[in-house]
Amino acid sequence: MLANLLSVPKSDPEWSSFSFNNRLEIDRVNQAILAQYGIDLPGYPLDPINWSQPETWLEYNAQSHIAFNGVLGLQSVDLLAVDLKDPKQLSAWINLNYLELFDAQAALQI
């Protein structure tokens, strides 16, 4: 459920829930794009997060957003420039990530 992506994760279990739900929502968008546009977007390993390389996870997540936004003609924001340990930056990032998925799902009417 998309609303699960609004909570700012503060613990390992919350991050696990976030990454699981984030992947599910990106998969929903990608499946709708395949069904509606006939475009099969690449899948990236988004769950679980490899905490030994969080920058790789951020890159995969950003690439997912760039791909679906490109098909849908939606604006992408920089989802790479974030310090996940800074509460203010993390909160802003969570909101931007959510808004891009919300806009994509609205455009796809899913």
MARPA-623372 format. One line per field, with one value per residue (C-alpha): residue number from 1; x, y, z. Coordinates in steps of 0.001 Angstrom, whole numbers, plus 500000, padded with zeros to 6 digits. Layout:
! residues N
paba c(NUM|...) .
east c(X|...) .
north c(Y|...) .
up c(Z|...) .
This chain:
! residues 110
paba c(1|2|3|4|5|6|7|8|9|10|11|12|13|14|15|16|17|18|19|20|21|22|23|24|25|26|27|28|29|30|31|32|33|34|35|36|37|38|39|40|41|42|43|44|45|46|47|48|49|50|51|52|53|54|55|56|57|58|59|60|61|62|63|64|65|66|67|68|69|70|71|72|73|74|75|76|77|78|79|80|81|82|83|84|85|86|87|88|89|90|91|92|93|94|95|96|97|98|99|100|101|102|103|104|105|106|107|108|109|110) .
east c(500000|501406|500539|503087|505796|504904|506365|509981|511845|513783|514637|515746|512224|510793|513429|512615|508948|509773|512011|509446|506582|508694|509571|505919|504787|507516|506551|502893|503908|506173|503474|500930|503396|503919|500165|499296|502346|503924|507224|509047|511119|514174|513821|516375|517199|515340|514482|516167|518476|522139|523302|526949|526264|523294|524434|523873|520320|519723|520997|518723|515740|516544|516959|513560|511965|513801|512590|508903|508861|510437|507703|504976|506450|506696|509367|512061|513832|517281|516738|520482|521530|520502|522184|519955|521294|520160|516526|515575|517099|515583|512132|512336|513593|510756|508267|509843|510019|506351|505218|506870|505167|501845|502068|502988|500108|497720|498907|498393|495065|496042) .
north c(500000|503343|505047|502778|504805|507984|506831|507769|504579|504792|501162|498064|496571|499860|500002|496402|497300|500420|498621|495834|498263|500532|497566|496501|499962|500262|496802|497936|500950|498869|496223|498895|500446|497040|496493|500002|500945|497600|498747|496311|498415|496931|495599|496406|494682|497045|494681|494067|497061|496102|498367|497743|499641|501985|504211|501300|500893|504636|504403|501446|503237|506432|504495|502888|506308|507807|504924|505109|508912|508900|506685|508714|512121|513044|515152|513312|514715|513826|510804|510197|513287|512329|511547|508757|509374|513012|513059|516197|514963|511528|512982|515134|512156|509924|512579|513010|509245|508916|511820|510399|507045|508763|510811|507768|505737|508629|508954|505220|505292|502409) .
up c(500000|498927|502235|503952|502234|504122|507430|508021|509012|512267|512987|511101|511067|509778|507037|506113|505821|503812|501315|500871|500271|498071|495841|495699|494607|491982|490721|490495|488421|486173|485643|484725|482281|480683|480421|479205|477133|476264|477784|480053|482439|484149|487656|490313|493626|495968|498796|501110|501358|501418|504249|503412|500157|500693|497832|495438|496739|496332|492754|491940|493443|491530|488265|488798|489247|486260|484080|484972|485015|481558|480132|481804|480977|484649|486305|488255|491277|492575|494805|495163|497123|500643|503924|505225|508734|508762|509992|508032|504785|505273|505916|502778|500741|501978|500879|497427|496875|497877|495688|492582|493121|493885|490685|488614|490006|489426|485814|485329|487201|489453) .
